[in-house]
Amino acid sequence: MSDEGVAKTRWVEVATGTLERNSKKESDKQPDYKGKLKLSVTPELLEKMREGDEPVKAFISGWQKEGVSNGEEYKFMSLSVSFPFEEESQEAVAKTAEAF
């Protein structure tokens, strides 16, 4: 069975990071958790951003982890941010290239 002209969905990871309990929280106006996110500007993300005026819809996943800092154990979330990127099949790409 040929997948000619059929778009395939591939998840592209565009950010990773961690989220930890805010140990310095002193009021309800401060966040319960805080962390860092490392954003990767991939060709797929740039293409998606150029497609239109709508924001890129990304999905976040988290894994509960445990660590040790200054001799004390703590829990944190390891994060991954990704979005579905539809790519053309190799056969469709080849046909498009042949047209030029």
Backbone as a chain_set.jsonl record, in Angstrom:
{"seq": "MSDEGVAKTRWVEVATGTLERNSKKESDKQPDYKGKLKLSVTPELLEKMREGDEPVKAFISGWQKEGVSNGEEYKFMSLSVSFPFEEESQEAVAKTAEAF", "coords": {"N": [[0.836, -1.169, 0.0], [0.625, 2.174, -0.884], [1.821, 5.25, 0.463], [1.477, 7.613, -0.762], [1.199, 11.073, -1.029], [0.105, 11.281, 1.471], [0.002, 12.792, 4.593], [2.245, 12.519, 7.292], [2.335, 12.344, 10.806], [4.609, 13.685, 13.023], [6.156, 14.034, 16.113], [7.68, 16.889, 17.335], [10.138, 17.872, 19.472], [10.416, 20.849, 21.174], [11.221, 22.13, 23.418], [12.744, 21.693, 26.633], [12.799, 21.162, 30.178], [12.652, 21.97, 33.72], [10.559, 21.856, 36.62], [10.122, 23.06, 39.778], [9.232, 22.94, 43.272], [8.559, 26.046, 44.767], [10.679, 27.027, 47.003], [11.116, 29.379, 48.276], [8.795, 30.749, 48.615], [6.727, 33.265, 49.874], [4.306, 34.506, 49.921], [0.827, 34.403, 48.795], [0.79, 35.476, 46.287], [3.043, 34.741, 45.007], [4.485, 32.195, 42.911], [3.644, 28.664, 43.228], [5.26, 26.773, 42.118], [8.293, 26.857, 40.24], [10.572, 27.2, 37.49], [12.786, 26.303, 34.785], [12.925, 26.62, 31.247], [14.23, 25.344, 28.319], [14.331, 26.498, 25.216], [14.233, 25.307, 21.923], [14.822, 26.382, 18.747], [13.611, 25.005, 16.12], [13.746, 23.935, 12.636], [11.204, 22.996, 11.918], [9.536, 24.212, 13.809], [9.906, 26.913, 13.16], [8.815, 26.903, 10.574], [6.15, 26.292, 11.154], [5.441, 28.566, 12.604], [5.577, 30.509, 10.654], [3.435, 29.918, 9.047], [1.003, 31.184, 9.592], [-1.176, 33.519, 11.336], [-2.007, 32.409, 13.675], [-1.34, 31.185, 16.98], [1.257, 28.793, 17.776], [0.283, 25.647, 18.735], [1.279, 23.901, 21.435], [2.261, 20.977, 23.287], [2.602, 19.864, 26.607], [4.524, 17.701, 28.62], [5.131, 15.902, 31.633], [7.344, 14.48, 34.06], [7.554, 13.077, 37.213], [10.253, 13.45, 39.349], [13.088, 12.736, 41.489], [15.562, 14.383, 43.393], [18.776, 15.431, 44.758], [19.956, 18.084, 46.637], [22.357, 20.051, 48.113], [22.611, 18.118, 50.1], [19.979, 17.535, 50.724], [16.972, 15.837, 49.965], [14.682, 16.27, 47.258], [11.668, 16.799, 45.313], [10.848, 17.093, 41.861], [9.65, 18.218, 38.639], [10.334, 16.927, 35.505], [10.308, 18.295, 32.32], [8.863, 18.259, 29.012], [8.294, 19.853, 25.98], [6.382, 19.773, 23.111], [5.233, 19.637, 19.662], [2.805, 18.544, 17.224], [3.953, 17.801, 14.045], [3.171, 17.827, 10.743], [4.325, 16.0, 8.086], [5.083, 15.596, 4.648], [4.876, 12.532, 2.781], [7.736, 10.668, 1.613], [7.453, 9.978, -1.07], [5.589, 11.872, -1.993], [7.058, 14.202, -1.643], [9.124, 13.747, -3.466], [7.67, 13.749, -5.892], [6.794, 16.4, -5.929], [9.243, 17.709, -6.156], [10.018, 16.792, -8.673], [8.248, 18.173, -10.26], [9.333, 20.64, -10.543]], "CA": [[0.0, 0.0, 0.0], [1.416, 3.382, -1.019], [1.396, 6.363, 1.31], [1.655, 8.774, -1.61], [0.36, 12.222, -0.743], [-0.449, 11.216, 2.812], [0.835, 13.464, 5.582], [2.55, 11.736, 8.488], [2.53, 13.201, 11.963], [5.826, 13.426, 13.79], [6.231, 14.968, 17.239], [8.944, 17.608, 17.374], [10.38, 18.454, 20.79], [10.915, 22.208, 21.004], [11.716, 22.658, 24.692], [12.861, 20.803, 27.787], [13.028, 21.956, 31.373], [12.281, 21.415, 35.022], [9.638, 22.633, 37.427], [10.373, 22.691, 41.167], [8.467, 23.667, 44.288], [9.179, 27.321, 45.123], [11.034, 26.943, 48.427], [11.22, 30.738, 48.814], [7.465, 31.369, 48.562], [6.383, 33.965, 51.099], [2.928, 35.011, 49.859], [-0.014, 33.746, 47.793], [1.037, 36.091, 44.989], [4.211, 34.09, 44.426], [4.119, 30.876, 42.367], [3.915, 27.453, 44.007], [6.348, 26.093, 41.432], [9.005, 27.659, 39.26], [11.577, 26.401, 36.822], [13.417, 26.81, 33.572], [12.589, 25.956, 29.998], [15.224, 25.596, 27.284], [13.619, 26.487, 23.948], [15.017, 25.018, 20.724], [14.155, 26.885, 17.546], [13.841, 23.999, 15.081], [13.177, 24.313, 11.336], [9.774, 22.681, 11.93], [8.863, 25.246, 14.591], [9.915, 28.139, 12.359], [7.842, 26.726, 9.493], [4.816, 26.373, 11.746], [5.208, 29.951, 12.99], [5.416, 31.299, 9.44], [2.219, 29.511, 8.341], [-0.136, 32.073, 9.781], [-1.245, 34.398, 12.494], [-2.424, 31.674, 14.864], [-0.228, 30.699, 17.809], [1.607, 27.376, 17.664], [-0.264, 24.891, 19.864], [2.271, 22.939, 21.9], [1.81, 20.078, 24.338], [3.621, 19.716, 27.647], [4.512, 16.43, 29.349], [5.971, 15.993, 32.825], [7.695, 13.265, 34.789], [7.97, 13.364, 38.572], [11.597, 12.942, 39.623], [13.65, 13.073, 42.797], [16.954, 14.803, 43.322], [19.419, 15.812, 46.013], [20.66, 19.354, 46.55], [22.903, 20.427, 49.43], [22.35, 17.027, 51.031], [18.548, 17.364, 50.98], [16.19, 15.28, 48.864], [13.542, 17.07, 46.83], [10.963, 16.306, 44.132], [10.671, 18.082, 40.814], [9.082, 17.706, 37.396], [11.111, 17.05, 34.274], [9.314, 18.695, 31.33], [9.118, 18.221, 27.573], [7.282, 20.575, 25.214], [6.472, 19.368, 21.711], [4.029, 19.862, 18.871], [2.713, 17.618, 16.095], [4.363, 18.383, 12.774], [2.783, 16.943, 9.651], [5.276, 16.045, 6.978], [4.651, 14.833, 3.488], [5.595, 11.283, 2.577], [8.887, 10.801, 0.721], [6.982, 9.908, -2.453], [4.965, 13.145, -2.325], [8.145, 15.174, -1.753], [9.811, 13.476, -4.741], [6.808, 14.214, -7.004], [6.833, 17.859, -5.911], [10.569, 18.096, -6.669], [10.014, 16.5, -10.114], [7.433, 19.177, -10.951], [10.164, 21.804, -10.794]], "C": [[0.89, 1.244, 0.0], [0.893, 4.453, -0.083], [1.557, 7.683, 0.559], [0.665, 9.874, -1.264], [-0.238, 12.249, 0.648], [0.524, 11.878, 3.783], [1.023, 12.541, 6.78], [2.791, 12.708, 9.631], [3.752, 12.741, 12.729], [5.87, 14.47, 14.891], [7.619, 15.573, 17.284], [9.091, 18.257, 18.755], [11.025, 19.823, 20.596], [11.423, 22.823, 22.307], [11.8, 21.544, 25.722], [13.102, 21.685, 29.012], [12.656, 21.223, 32.633], [11.362, 22.394, 35.732], [9.78, 22.138, 38.859], [9.496, 23.511, 42.111], [9.259, 24.923, 44.659], [9.45, 27.34, 46.623], [11.126, 28.327, 49.083], [9.883, 31.482, 48.792], [7.117, 31.979, 49.914], [4.962, 34.509, 51.096], [2.163, 34.272, 48.769], [0.186, 34.317, 46.398], [2.252, 35.485, 44.28], [3.83, 32.687, 43.955], [4.453, 29.729, 43.318], [5.119, 26.713, 43.443], [7.029, 27.072, 40.489], [10.08, 26.78, 38.626], [12.123, 27.09, 35.599], [12.992, 25.969, 32.387], [13.657, 26.336, 28.98], [14.527, 25.4, 25.935], [14.588, 26.241, 22.796], [14.229, 25.5, 19.514], [14.525, 25.939, 16.403], [13.279, 24.492, 13.751], [11.664, 24.069, 11.284], [8.987, 23.75, 12.682], [8.808, 26.553, 13.803], [8.894, 28.064, 11.231], [6.426, 26.898, 10.01], [4.465, 27.817, 12.11], [4.956, 30.836, 11.771], [4.103, 31.031, 8.714], [1.068, 30.493, 8.505], [-0.057, 32.874, 11.045], [-1.637, 33.676, 13.781], [-1.211, 31.206, 15.661], [0.029, 29.213, 17.563], [1.1, 26.68, 18.92], [0.741, 23.806, 20.226], [1.682, 22.123, 23.047], [2.955, 19.886, 25.328], [3.419, 18.385, 28.365], [5.445, 16.568, 30.537], [6.167, 14.646, 33.495], [8.158, 13.672, 36.178], [9.305, 12.69, 38.832], [12.004, 13.332, 41.037], [15.112, 13.424, 42.615], [17.486, 15.109, 44.707], [20.183, 17.107, 45.768], [21.087, 19.766, 47.943], [22.569, 19.381, 50.49], [20.882, 16.779, 51.344], [17.849, 16.824, 49.741], [15.028, 16.207, 48.539], [12.924, 16.44, 45.595], [10.83, 17.446, 43.139], [10.053, 17.41, 39.598], [10.078, 17.954, 36.276], [10.088, 17.277, 33.16], [9.806, 18.533, 29.901], [7.959, 18.936, 26.885], [7.464, 20.199, 23.754], [5.178, 19.721, 20.982], [4.01, 18.878, 17.72], [3.039, 18.363, 14.808], [4.007, 17.398, 11.678], [3.775, 17.104, 8.516], [4.759, 15.174, 5.846], [5.461, 13.543, 3.398], [6.738, 11.531, 1.613], [8.46, 10.786, -0.741], [6.353, 11.232, -2.883], [6.019, 14.229, -2.491], [8.87, 14.996, -3.08], [8.983, 13.97, -5.931], [6.813, 15.723, -7.09], [8.147, 18.347, -6.507], [10.639, 17.87, -8.181], [9.247, 17.568, -10.896], [8.235, 20.428, -11.263], [11.276, 21.399, -11.692]], "O": [[1.812, 1.343, 0.809], [-0.311, 4.563, 0.145], [1.749, 8.736, 1.167], [-0.544, 9.648, -1.21], [-1.011, 13.151, 0.971], [1.715, 11.566, 3.795], [0.089, 11.872, 7.222], [3.382, 13.771, 9.44], [3.906, 11.561, 13.041], [5.649, 15.654, 14.639], [8.619, 14.855, 17.271], [8.272, 19.085, 19.153], [12.055, 19.943, 19.933], [11.991, 23.915, 22.299], [11.032, 20.583, 25.689], [13.557, 22.822, 28.886], [12.383, 20.022, 32.624], [11.387, 23.598, 35.475], [9.588, 20.955, 39.137], [9.078, 24.623, 41.789], [10.476, 24.869, 44.841], [8.557, 27.633, 47.417], [11.203, 28.429, 50.307], [9.847, 32.705, 48.934], [7.195, 31.323, 50.952], [4.457, 34.929, 52.137], [2.757, 33.601, 47.925], [-0.217, 33.691, 45.417], [2.452, 35.704, 43.085], [2.947, 32.057, 44.538], [5.401, 29.801, 44.1], [5.895, 26.107, 44.181], [6.4, 28.01, 39.998], [10.447, 25.74, 39.173], [11.948, 28.293, 35.403], [12.734, 24.772, 32.507], [13.956, 27.517, 28.801], [14.179, 24.28, 25.561], [15.634, 26.884, 22.705], [13.098, 25.069, 19.29], [15.593, 26.05, 15.802], [12.422, 25.376, 13.736], [10.93, 24.846, 10.674], [7.905, 24.151, 12.252], [7.776, 27.224, 13.783], [8.191, 29.037, 10.957], [5.602, 27.565, 9.386], [3.322, 28.241, 11.941], [4.204, 31.807, 11.853], [3.695, 31.82, 7.861], [0.232, 30.605, 7.608], [0.965, 32.914, 11.731], [-1.601, 34.269, 14.859], [-0.176, 30.871, 15.085], [-0.878, 28.471, 17.188], [1.442, 27.072, 20.036], [1.02, 22.909, 19.431], [0.72, 22.541, 23.691], [4.117, 19.762, 24.942], [2.294, 17.996, 28.677], [6.447, 17.279, 30.458], [5.28, 13.793, 33.496], [9.048, 14.51, 36.319], [9.47, 11.499, 38.568], [11.351, 14.146, 41.69], [15.81, 12.837, 41.788], [16.757, 15.056, 45.698], [20.958, 17.215, 44.818], [20.263, 19.822, 48.856], [22.278, 19.72, 51.637], [20.565, 15.901, 52.147], [18.09, 17.279, 48.622], [14.461, 16.847, 49.424], [13.565, 15.646, 44.906], [10.713, 18.611, 43.518], [9.947, 16.185, 39.538], [10.598, 19.059, 36.123], [9.108, 16.539, 33.06], [10.997, 18.653, 29.616], [6.792, 18.663, 27.168], [8.567, 20.294, 23.216], [4.168, 20.056, 21.6], [5.063, 18.419, 17.276], [2.472, 19.417, 14.522], [4.483, 16.262, 11.679], [4.03, 18.214, 8.048], [4.092, 14.162, 6.062], [6.592, 13.473, 3.879], [6.712, 12.51, 0.867], [9.035, 11.5, -1.563], [6.558, 11.672, -4.014], [5.901, 15.082, -3.371], [9.196, 15.978, -3.747], [9.531, 14.544, -6.872], [6.835, 16.284, -8.186], [8.156, 19.301, -7.284], [11.25, 18.664, -8.896], [9.559, 17.836, -12.056], [7.865, 21.198, -12.149], [12.116, 22.226, -12.047]]}, "num_chains": 1, "name": "protein.A"}
